[in-house]
């Protein structure tokens, strides 16, 4: 049985589907409950995300920001998108901008005031 644990494929470099039974990736945690109210804003809850009001997670101990580029550095499938000096490719920068725009849209839909 193949199981997908996400709504959209934010990561275009997943291994071939025949290589695994299921796969799980980290996406912003969001919950939509139609019983919670009449408006979309009342029904959408982002509270499970560690950084609801900010663009990216900031490690409280190190103060380092963990963004899409940071995620990609830890994933072997993105290795070819980094230059020898560690700088990300234009594709990764575009993917990061896209993920951030998606997150801001979710924040807006949920009525979150960004910091």
C-alpha angles and dihedrals in degrees: 000000000000116000128188117202100194139064101226133020104248090165113064094185100068115144117260111289091240090065096071144026094226139349133207126198131180114253128161107290110243134165128198116195115177090196093065098077150317099274129065089237091059092047099048117080122184096171094115090067113096092226109035096159100037134069097238137011115268117203105235093213101046098023087225118146116234108208135157092281089054089050092049092052088063095048118082093208089068096050093103089059094065124079120229089263089056098253114143124244123250088254091059092046089051091047090051091050089049093050091048092050089050091050092049090051091053090049090051093048090051093048094244118161107220121224 
